[in-house]
Structure formats: structure tokens, C-alpha cells
């Protein structure tokens, strides 16, 4: 499902233009592919707009893998009426979206017009604390105006326990221009079926994707 949300560490943001690159390897073959409709940068975690999510609830607090989560939410607007598009997503403990849907409708002021959607958990879902997240967009502009969320529990282990990665990286504190620098990493996979792939961001706008865990890079110019 689309529209994942994530936080960019502030130390990576620089004055001027900044680029966020998203790559998806759908078949784990090394051929990256994605389609991005739009992006929105939210400063200090705040959305601007006339629509606000009043609440979101689930019909139960605990589910088994494969069960359907009934999600009910309500959105208000400071306008007399507003056409909105609402995305409802289920996120696993790692923040990955495991189920989702989108609904477009017109809400009026603060009238009571709760909406209900049903989202099925994958049968292989591992146990843990999950979250239902509601994203409210203005239909005309496509701008994200409000979010709300609620946690729930998935019991049991599911089929296969899910895929998790534990990663570390060792990089030098300084390097000389024109001199090859070695970057060392390690990754331990649990419950994963595909091969581990390593993505390196060197800080100068250059990236590298490799099957091997270690790589080298030569910086062409000084910088931080």
C-alpha cells in the first residue's frame, strides 16, 4: 500500500535543496522500481489544513494473525463541507504497512459521520504491538492535513515470524580527497527469504547498492 510516512533525521537536512530517494525492489532481483505520485515535508510534526481527525478506534484490542480489523474513524472540518480522501493503514511493529485502503467522501463541519473500513491482517503476521494509522488528505489539493493512530495487539507468532534485520556500519571519521575509503557493515537476518542487499549513502549525493556487505568510495571533493 502507498503513502508510507517516515521521519528524516534533522542532521541529514542541509540548507538549500534536499532529495529523498525511495527505491523498491519488488522481486529481490536488484532491479529497482518505484512510482512516486508526490511527497510532503511536514515541519516539526505538524500538519496544516482545515480537516482534522477526531478519533480512530478498532473493534477489538487484540487480534490473531489473519483476522480482520474493523477500523472506525471520524474527521471534522472547519469548512461547511470538504471533500477528503482518507487512507487507513495497519502498521507492524517495524513500521511497515501490512494492509491498507483509501476512501473518498465529503465531511460536513463537526457533524457525526463516522466511517468504518475492514482491513485483514496477513496470516503470516508475527505477534507484537501494531498500529492503525489514519491519513487525511484534502481531495482537491492532495495535501495531508491530519493524522491520528491507535495501537492494538497481535497475538501468536503467525507463519514464519516475519522478516527482521539487525544492522551495523563502521565508517571512518575523516578521509582524504582522491583516496579510496573502506566502509564495513554487517547484517543479521531472521525469518527472511531473500538475500540481504546493502544500500550506501556517502553524503555527497552518491549512493551504491551491492550484494556484498563492504564497499569502497573515493571522494572527489572536500565536504562534510
Backbone as CSV, one residue per row, in Angstrom:
resi,resn,N_x,N_y,N_z,CA_x,CA_y,CA_z,C_x,C_y,C_z
1,UNK,0.845,-1.197,0.000,0.000,0.000,0.000,0.874,1.237,0.000
2,UNK,0.373,2.317,-0.557,1.175,3.520,-0.745,1.159,4.419,0.486
3,UNK,1.775,5.581,0.318,1.852,6.626,1.340,2.442,6.165,2.667
4,UNK,3.651,5.597,2.674,4.323,5.372,3.952,4.784,6.706,4.520
5,UNK,4.829,6.821,5.834,5.343,8.035,6.469,6.594,7.681,7.260
6,UNK,7.576,8.542,7.223,8.810,8.280,7.947,9.441,9.599,8.366
7,UNK,10.326,9.531,9.355,10.993,10.718,9.892,12.405,10.799,9.356
8,UNK,12.773,11.972,8.830,14.126,12.205,8.343,14.950,12.819,9.460
9,UNK,16.084,12.220,9.852,16.924,12.812,10.905,17.336,14.234,10.525
10,UNK,17.165,15.170,11.459,17.398,16.574,11.156,18.843,16.842,10.772
11,UNK,19.778,16.007,11.252,21.186,16.240,10.927,21.495,15.938,9.461
12,UNK,20.562,15.266,8.756,20.767,14.999,7.335,20.216,16.107,6.445
13,UNK,19.446,17.031,7.035,18.859,18.124,6.256,19.846,19.278,6.171
14,UNK,20.115,19.748,4.952,21.066,20.819,4.725,20.367,22.024,4.117
15,UNK,21.017,23.181,4.208,20.473,24.391,3.603,20.405,24.214,2.089
16,UNK,19.342,24.702,1.474,19.178,24.544,0.029,18.316,23.345,-0.295
17,UNK,18.528,22.768,-1.470,17.710,21.656,-1.925,18.146,20.348,-1.278
18,UNK,17.165,19.552,-0.863,17.401,18.222,-0.317,16.589,17.206,-1.113
19,UNK,17.140,16.025,-1.289,16.480,14.988,-2.076,16.248,13.746,-1.231
20,UNK,15.042,13.219,-1.299,14.721,11.946,-0.676,14.484,10.936,-1.791
21,UNK,15.275,9.884,-1.819,15.154,8.863,-2.860,14.531,7.604,-2.269
22,UNK,13.460,7.104,-2.903,12.810,5.869,-2.471,12.944,4.835,-3.575
23,UNK,13.469,3.656,-3.234,13.661,2.597,-4.217,13.030,1.313,-3.696
24,UNK,12.321,0.618,-4.559,11.651,-0.633,-4.184,12.076,-1.729,-5.145
25,UNK,12.589,-2.819,-4.606,12.964,-3.978,-5.412,11.888,-5.034,-5.198
26,UNK,10.900,-5.069,-6.081,9.725,-5.904,-5.845,10.006,-7.400,-5.931
27,UNK,11.036,-7.789,-6.649,11.299,-9.225,-6.833,12.657,-9.638,-6.283
28,UNK,13.311,-8.722,-5.562,14.605,-9.032,-4.961,15.613,-9.510,-6.005
29,UNK,15.580,-8.883,-7.185,16.500,-9.264,-8.251,17.541,-8.174,-8.509
30,UNK,17.444,-7.073,-7.780,18.380,-5.984,-7.992,17.886,-4.935,-8.964
31,UNK,16.707,-5.119,-9.539,16.131,-4.137,-10.461,15.192,-3.238,-9.669
32,UNK,15.651,-2.020,-9.371,14.877,-1.118,-8.527,13.746,-0.499,-9.328
33,UNK,12.577,-0.404,-8.725,11.450,0.215,-9.421,10.504,0.833,-8.406
34,UNK,9.984,1.995,-8.741,9.001,2.650,-7.887,8.293,3.733,-8.684
35,UNK,7.166,4.177,-8.175,6.454,5.295,-8.779,5.977,6.181,-7.646
36,UNK,6.435,7.426,-7.600,6.088,8.347,-6.531,5.164,9.410,-7.088
37,UNK,3.952,9.499,-6.547,2.992,10.483,-7.024,3.341,11.867,-6.500
38,UNK,3.665,11.968,-5.211,4.016,13.246,-4.624,4.613,13.002,-3.253
39,UNK,5.217,14.049,-2.703,5.760,13.980,-1.363,5.421,15.254,-0.619
40,UNK,5.393,15.183,0.702,5.083,16.351,1.517,6.002,16.366,2.720
41,UNK,6.678,17.500,2.935,7.570,17.665,4.079,6.795,18.364,5.189
42,UNK,6.663,17.697,6.333,5.932,18.259,7.472,6.944,18.706,8.520
43,UNK,6.974,19.992,8.800,7.952,20.556,9.722,7.453,20.424,11.163
44,UNK,8.345,19.923,12.042,8.040,19.790,13.469,6.804,18.945,13.739
45,UNK,6.482,18.028,12.826,5.400,17.092,13.074,4.002,17.646,12.962
46,UNK,3.848,18.869,12.444,2.526,19.476,12.393,1.972,19.563,10.992
47,UNK,0.699,19.214,10.807,0.018,19.348,9.524,-0.771,20.651,9.505
48,UNK,-0.929,21.235,8.340,-1.710,22.453,8.176,-2.919,22.148,7.308
49,UNK,-4.109,22.573,7.741,-5.300,22.346,6.929,-6.560,22.540,7.724
50,UNK,-7.695,22.367,7.057,-8.984,22.580,7.702,-9.612,21.284,8.209
51,UNK,-9.123,20.136,7.742,-9.657,18.849,8.188,-8.826,18.301,9.339
52,UNK,-9.494,17.726,10.337,-8.804,17.133,11.478,-9.434,15.787,11.820
53,UNK,-8.595,14.840,12.162,-9.070,13.518,12.583,-9.514,13.612,14.039
54,UNK,-10.791,13.347,14.285,-11.315,13.439,15.654,-10.878,12.237,16.485
55,UNK,-10.977,11.049,15.916,-10.569,9.844,16.633,-10.451,8.689,15.646
56,UNK,-9.816,7.603,16.091,-9.818,6.331,15.374,-9.887,5.228,16.414
57,UNK,-10.710,4.220,16.177,-10.872,3.092,17.087,-10.864,1.779,16.308
58,UNK,-10.555,0.696,17.000,-10.672,-0.644,16.441,-11.749,-1.389,17.225
59,UNK,-12.352,-2.387,16.602,-13.436,-3.100,17.267,-12.965,-4.014,18.388
60,UNK,-11.659,-4.332,18.406,-11.078,-5.113,19.496,-9.704,-4.551,19.815
61,UNK,-9.158,-4.961,20.942,-7.807,-4.519,21.311,-6.750,-5.555,20.966
62,UNK,-7.188,-6.784,20.649,-6.253,-7.864,20.362,-6.791,-8.738,19.229
63,UNK,-5.891,-9.155,18.338,-6.277,-9.960,17.173,-5.273,-11.089,16.973
64,UNK,-5.727,-12.119,16.279,-4.861,-13.208,15.851,-4.444,-12.961,14.403
65,UNK,-3.310,-13.513,13.963,-2.917,-13.366,12.561,-4.025,-13.848,11.631
66,UNK,-4.281,-13.105,10.570,-5.311,-13.463,9.615,-6.678,-12.892,9.929
67,UNK,-6.868,-12.340,11.122,-8.156,-11.746,11.485,-8.370,-10.413,10.773
68,UNK,-9.629,-9.981,10.718,-9.975,-8.693,10.128,-10.115,-7.645,11.224
69,UNK,-9.436,-6.531,11.023,-9.506,-5.411,11.965,-10.554,-4.426,11.447
70,UNK,-11.580,-4.191,12.246,-12.607,-3.213,11.879,-12.189,-1.856,12.443
71,UNK,-11.955,-0.927,11.535,-11.443,0.395,11.906,-12.549,1.434,11.715
72,UNK,-12.815,2.213,12.757,-13.801,3.291,12.683,-13.113,4.612,13.008
73,UNK,-13.335,5.612,12.160,-12.710,6.924,12.380,-13.720,8.016,12.054
74,UNK,-13.415,9.227,12.515,-14.276,10.363,12.225,-13.402,11.582,11.970
75,UNK,-13.733,12.327,10.924,-12.964,13.508,10.528,-13.874,14.728,10.540
76,UNK,-13.403,15.802,11.159,-14.121,17.067,11.168,-13.430,18.059,10.236
77,UNK,-14.148,19.125,9.875,-13.575,20.198,9.073,-14.090,21.534,9.566
78,UNK,-13.242,22.560,9.463,-13.670,23.907,9.850,-14.490,24.565,8.748
79,UNK,-14.563,23.920,7.573,-15.404,24.422,6.498,-16.833,23.878,6.660
80,UNK,-17.750,24.465,5.886,-19.123,23.946,5.907,-19.142,22.505,5.421
81,UNK,-18.353,22.224,4.388,-18.179,20.859,3.898,-16.842,20.779,3.182
82,UNK,-16.275,19.596,3.122,-14.971,19.408,2.488,-14.866,17.982,1.966
83,UNK,-14.424,17.846,0.734,-14.182,16.516,0.189,-12.776,16.089,0.582
84,UNK,-12.686,14.933,1.191,-11.409,14.442,1.686,-11.158,13.022,1.193
85,UNK,-9.895,12.644,1.186,-9.506,11.261,0.919,-8.781,10.756,2.152
86,UNK,-9.262,9.662,2.699,-8.720,9.131,3.944,-8.073,7.772,3.690
87,UNK,-6.819,7.647,4.060,-6.126,6.358,3.976,-6.076,5.736,5.361
88,UNK,-6.410,4.469,5.426,-6.345,3.692,6.667,-5.302,2.605,6.484
89,UNK,-4.273,2.603,7.324,-3.179,1.640,7.196,-2.956,0.893,8.503
90,UNK,-2.619,-0.390,8.394,-2.164,-1.170,9.536,-0.652,-1.289,9.444
91,UNK,0.033,-0.942,10.520,1.494,-0.998,10.548,1.968,-2.017,11.572
92,UNK,2.961,-2.827,11.169,3.511,-3.814,12.089,4.504,-3.152,13.047
93,UNK,5.073,-3.902,14.001,5.988,-3.289,14.980,7.206,-2.612,14.351
94,UNK,7.557,-2.986,13.112,8.686,-2.355,12.425,8.280,-1.107,11.647
95,UNK,6.991,-0.779,11.676,6.516,0.392,10.956,6.153,0.136,9.513
96,UNK,6.184,-1.130,9.081,5.823,-1.480,7.711,4.310,-1.610,7.577
97,UNK,3.781,-1.121,6.465,2.347,-1.214,6.210,2.009,-2.621,5.723
98,UNK,1.119,-3.304,6.434,0.760,-4.680,6.085,-0.633,-4.772,5.471
99,UNK,-1.436,-3.713,5.598,-2.763,-3.675,4.988,-3.223,-2.228,4.943
100,UNK,-4.031,-1.899,3.950,-4.494,-0.523,3.862,-5.586,-0.356,2.823
101,UNK,-6.275,0.753,2.915,-7.310,1.082,1.950,-7.492,2.591,1.927
102,UNK,-8.189,3.082,0.899,-8.413,4.519,0.741,-9.898,4.761,0.484
103,UNK,-10.410,5.850,1.039,-11.821,6.184,0.884,-11.975,7.686,0.692
104,UNK,-12.762,8.078,-0.308,-13.041,9.489,-0.571,-14.503,9.786,-0.260
105,UNK,-14.733,10.836,0.519,-16.106,11.226,0.848,-16.126,12.693,1.262
106,UNK,-17.300,13.242,1.452,-17.464,14.635,1.871,-17.896,14.676,3.326
107,UNK,-17.132,15.389,4.137,-17.483,15.567,5.539,-18.012,16.983,5.745
108,UNK,-18.900,17.163,6.715,-19.546,18.454,6.940,-19.308,18.930,8.369
109,UNK,-18.563,20.033,8.497,-18.330,20.637,9.804,-17.895,19.630,10.843
110,UNK,-18.558,19.685,12.000,-18.250,18.740,13.081,-19.413,17.774,13.312
111,UNK,-20.180,17.538,12.255,-21.303,16.604,12.375,-20.784,15.186,12.593
112,UNK,-21.604,14.347,13.169,-21.207,12.971,13.452,-21.417,12.112,12.212
113,UNK,-20.333,11.759,11.553,-20.417,10.905,10.363,-19.272,9.895,10.366
114,UNK,-19.255,8.986,11.363,-18.176,8.002,11.450,-18.116,7.108,10.207
115,UNK,-16.889,6.737,9.834,-16.642,5.858,8.696,-15.986,4.576,9.202
116,UNK,-16.360,3.434,8.600,-15.804,2.146,9.017,-15.221,1.411,7.819
117,UNK,-14.012,0.888,7.977,-13.367,0.074,6.945,-12.857,-1.206,7.601
118,UNK,-12.736,-2.268,6.821,-12.237,-3.553,7.308,-10.899,-3.874,6.647
119,UNK,-9.901,-4.152,7.470,-8.551,-4.457,6.987,-8.120,-5.808,7.537
120,UNK,-7.720,-6.707,6.643,-7.336,-8.063,7.055,-5.836,-8.137,7.340
121,UNK,-5.494,-8.654,8.495,-4.095,-8.908,8.827,-3.600,-10.110,8.022
122,UNK,-2.366,-10.082,7.513,-1.820,-11.253,6.826,-1.770,-12.456,7.773
123,UNK,-1.994,-13.617,7.234,-1.978,-14.820,8.070,-0.585,-15.124,8.616
124,UNK,0.442,-14.583,7.959,1.821,-14.823,8.406,2.330,-13.736,9.331
125,UNK,1.429,-12.850,9.756,1.850,-11.720,10.576,2.396,-12.174,11.921
126,UNK,3.566,-11.660,12.360,4.102,-12.020,13.678,3.380,-11.269,14.787
127,UNK,3.481,-11.761,16.009,2.857,-11.094,17.134,3.585,-9.808,17.493
128,UNK,2.891,-8.948,18.249,3.504,-7.701,18.688,2.492,-6.569,18.752
129,UNK,3.002,-5.361,18.972,2.166,-4.171,19.057,2.074,-3.521,17.684
130,UNK,0.871,-3.443,17.157,0.616,-2.877,15.840,-0.068,-1.513,15.992
131,UNK,-0.227,-0.836,14.889,-0.848,0.487,14.901,-1.740,0.652,13.680
132,UNK,-2.937,1.202,13.897,-3.748,1.641,12.772,-3.523,3.140,12.641
133,UNK,-3.169,3.572,11.442,-2.859,4.984,11.193,-3.829,5.543,10.159
134,UNK,-4.394,6.700,10.467,-5.319,7.392,9.579,-4.628,8.621,9.009
135,UNK,-4.625,8.744,7.681,-4.047,9.900,6.994,-5.172,10.619,6.264
136,UNK,-5.364,11.895,6.556,-6.453,12.675,5.982,-5.893,13.676,4.973
137,UNK,-6.314,13.537,3.713,-5.859,14.420,2.639,-7.027,15.260,2.129
138,UNK,-6.751,16.518,1.786,-7.739,17.297,1.057,-7.801,16.748,-0.359
139,UNK,-8.987,16.405,-0.844,-9.117,15.757,-2.154,-8.694,16.683,-3.287
140,UNK,-8.990,17.980,-3.171,-8.697,18.911,-4.262,-7.206,19.178,-4.417
141,UNK,-6.484,19.320,-3.296,-5.066,19.692,-3.347,-4.126,18.504,-3.170
142,UNK,-4.630,17.412,-2.561,-3.775,16.270,-2.277,-2.894,16.453,-1.064
143,UNK,-3.075,17.547,-0.319,-2.227,17.856,0.833,-2.684,17.058,2.058
144,UNK,-1.708,16.490,2.767,-2.003,15.806,4.021,-2.339,16.850,5.080
145,UNK,-3.538,16.749,5.672,-3.984,17.769,6.620,-4.048,17.277,8.063
146,UNK,-4.154,15.969,8.278,-4.272,15.487,9.650,-3.940,13.999,9.708
147,UNK,-3.491,13.555,10.864,-3.253,12.132,11.109,-3.730,11.773,12.506
148,UNK,-4.052,10.515,12.710,-4.316,10.000,14.045,-4.052,8.501,14.023
149,UNK,-3.834,7.915,15.179,-3.475,6.497,15.220,-3.927,5.862,16.528
150,UNK,-3.952,4.531,16.504,-4.312,3.771,17.711,-3.582,2.434,17.664
151,UNK,-3.043,2.037,18.797,-2.307,0.777,18.865,-3.228,-0.380,19.219
152,UNK,-2.849,-1.575,18.747,-3.541,-2.801,19.121,-2.525,-3.933,19.123
153,UNK,-2.933,-5.087,19.626,-2.007,-6.207,19.799,-2.359,-7.347,18.852
154,UNK,-1.321,-7.948,18.283,-1.486,-9.190,17.525,-0.833,-10.300,18.338
155,UNK,-1.605,-11.324,18.663,-1.090,-12.426,19.471,-0.646,-13.572,18.575
156,UNK,0.173,-14.448,19.120,0.662,-15.589,18.336,1.834,-15.185,17.470
157,UNK,2.392,-16.177,16.785,3.594,-15.918,16.010,3.367,-15.797,14.530
158,UNK,2.182,-16.113,14.032,1.962,-16.093,12.594,2.754,-17.193,11.923
159,UNK,2.760,-17.215,10.622,3.504,-18.230,9.874,4.857,-17.722,9.461
160,UNK,5.888,-18.137,10.147,7.236,-17.749,9.760,7.805,-16.632,10.597
161,UNK,6.997,-15.913,11.389,7.516,-14.934,12.322,7.950,-13.630,11.702
162,UNK,7.813,-13.436,10.401,8.175,-12.166,9.784,9.662,-12.062,9.535
163,UNK,10.044,-11.011,8.841,11.444,-10.779,8.491,11.979,-9.593,9.267
164,UNK,13.072,-9.773,9.995,13.716,-8.688,10.725,15.204,-8.679,10.415
165,UNK,15.795,-7.491,10.444,17.218,-7.320,10.185,17.861,-6.539,11.312
166,UNK,19.043,-6.973,11.726,19.860,-6.236,12.685,21.128,-5.804,11.964
167,UNK,21.375,-4.490,11.905,22.460,-3.981,11.063,23.406,-3.068,11.833
168,UNK,24.679,-3.086,11.450,25.669,-2.144,11.964,26.550,-1.698,10.807
169,UNK,27.168,-0.516,10.952,28.068,0.000,9.927,29.247,0.704,10.589
170,UNK,30.429,0.511,10.028,31.640,1.163,10.519,32.195,2.043,9.413
171,UNK,32.300,3.346,9.684,32.803,4.297,8.687,33.891,5.151,9.323
172,UNK,34.871,5.599,8.538,35.929,6.442,9.100,35.410,7.836,9.428
173,UNK,36.019,8.478,10.428,35.606,9.824,10.812,36.064,10.859,9.785
174,UNK,37.212,10.615,9.140,37.743,11.535,8.128,38.282,10.738,6.944
175,UNK,38.446,11.421,5.820,39.005,10.789,4.618,39.706,11.849,3.788
176,UNK,40.642,11.414,2.945,41.370,12.325,2.077,40.746,12.320,0.688
177,UNK,40.672,13.497,0.075,40.152,13.603,-1.286,41.029,12.777,-2.228
178,UNK,40.381,11.959,-3.054,41.110,11.147,-4.019,41.630,9.842,-3.471
179,UNK,41.414,9.583,-2.190,41.904,8.351,-1.577,40.746,7.404,-1.312
180,UNK,40.896,6.155,-1.697,39.845,5.163,-1.515,39.583,4.915,-0.029
181,UNK,38.307,4.922,0.346,37.897,4.712,1.731,37.069,3.429,1.811
182,UNK,37.320,2.622,2.824,36.594,1.373,3.001,35.469,1.541,4.012
183,UNK,34.271,1.053,3.644,33.109,1.065,4.531,32.763,-0.387,4.860
184,UNK,32.571,-0.664,6.145,32.345,-2.028,6.608,30.974,-2.119,7.273
185,UNK,30.223,-3.158,6.952,28.908,-3.341,7.552,28.675,-4.802,7.894
186,UNK,27.648,-5.030,8.697,27.218,-6.387,8.983,25.710,-6.380,9.145
187,UNK,25.080,-7.474,8.771,23.628,-7.580,8.889,23.259,-9.018,9.221
188,UNK,22.371,-9.180,10.188,21.883,-10.493,10.571,20.386,-10.549,10.295
189,UNK,19.982,-11.510,9.478,18.575,-11.626,9.098,17.900,-12.744,9.882
190,UNK,16.623,-12.523,10.215,15.837,-13.542,10.905,14.473,-13.656,10.233
191,UNK,14.139,-14.855,9.765,12.842,-15.082,9.148,12.703,-14.508,7.755
192,UNK,13.810,-14.207,7.090,13.789,-13.604,5.751,14.079,-14.663,4.693
193,UNK,13.477,-14.506,3.522,13.677,-15.478,2.449,14.621,-14.977,1.364
194,UNK,14.720,-13.668,1.177,15.575,-13.107,0.130,16.980,-12.833,0.622
195,UNK,17.865,-12.531,-0.333,19.246,-12.202,0.005,19.322,-10.787,0.565
196,UNK,20.255,-10.562,1.478,20.455,-9.225,2.048,21.116,-8.336,1.003
197,UNK,20.607,-7.126,0.870,21.183,-6.155,-0.055,21.568,-4.922,0.733
198,UNK,22.713,-4.331,0.403,23.253,-3.209,1.161,23.141,-1.927,0.350
199,UNK,22.615,-0.869,0.988,22.477,0.437,0.350,23.349,1.429,1.105
200,UNK,24.285,2.046,0.386,25.202,3.004,0.993,24.907,4.405,0.482
201,UNK,24.851,5.371,1.425,24.708,6.781,1.082,25.962,7.485,1.581
202,UNK,26.757,8.042,0.658,28.073,8.563,1.003,28.075,10.027,1.437
203,UNK,26.928,10.687,1.400,26.855,12.048,1.896,27.183,13.120,0.877
204,UNK,27.668,12.715,-0.306,27.986,13.700,-1.345,27.012,13.602,-2.522
205,UNK,25.860,12.965,-2.258,24.863,12.795,-3.310,25.000,11.498,-4.067
206,UNK,26.035,10.707,-3.729,26.281,9.433,-4.406,25.789,8.278,-3.539
207,UNK,25.206,7.278,-4.175,24.740,6.086,-3.472,25.280,4.839,-4.167
208,UNK,25.237,3.739,-3.445,25.678,2.461,-4.018,24.814,1.349,-3.463
209,UNK,24.461,0.402,-4.317,23.702,-0.775,-3.919,24.543,-1.992,-4.278
210,UNK,24.713,-2.902,-3.323,25.582,-4.048,-3.580,25.088,-5.273,-2.831
211,UNK,25.421,-6.445,-3.337,25.123,-7.691,-2.641,26.158,-7.959,-1.559
212,UNK,27.379,-7.424,-1.731,28.431,-7.618,-0.732,28.296,-6.584,0.369
213,UNK,28.664,-6.969,1.589,28.402,-6.103,2.731,29.385,-4.957,2.866
214,UNK,30.563,-5.031,2.283,31.548,-3.968,2.394,31.753,-3.300,1.043
215,UNK,32.114,-2.024,1.068,32.316,-1.302,-0.181,33.380,-0.231,0.006
216,UNK,33.810,0.367,-1.084,34.787,1.455,-1.031,34.264,2.635,-1.837
217,UNK,34.761,3.809,-1.498,34.375,5.013,-2.231,35.495,6.030,-2.177
218,UNK,35.704,6.753,-3.270,36.696,7.807,-3.344,35.989,9.141,-3.484
219,UNK,36.179,10.023,-2.516,35.505,11.321,-2.541,36.253,12.280,-3.464
220,UNK,35.562,12.892,-4.433,36.217,13.759,-5.410,36.466,15.168,-4.907
221,UNK,35.811,15.559,-3.783,35.952,16.927,-3.298,35.777,16.954,-1.784
222,UNK,36.331,17.972,-1.116,36.158,18.051,0.331,34.729,18.419,0.700
223,UNK,34.334,18.110,1.929,32.998,18.420,2.403,32.711,17.698,3.705
224,UNK,31.505,17.908,4.219,31.095,17.290,5.486,29.956,16.313,5.217
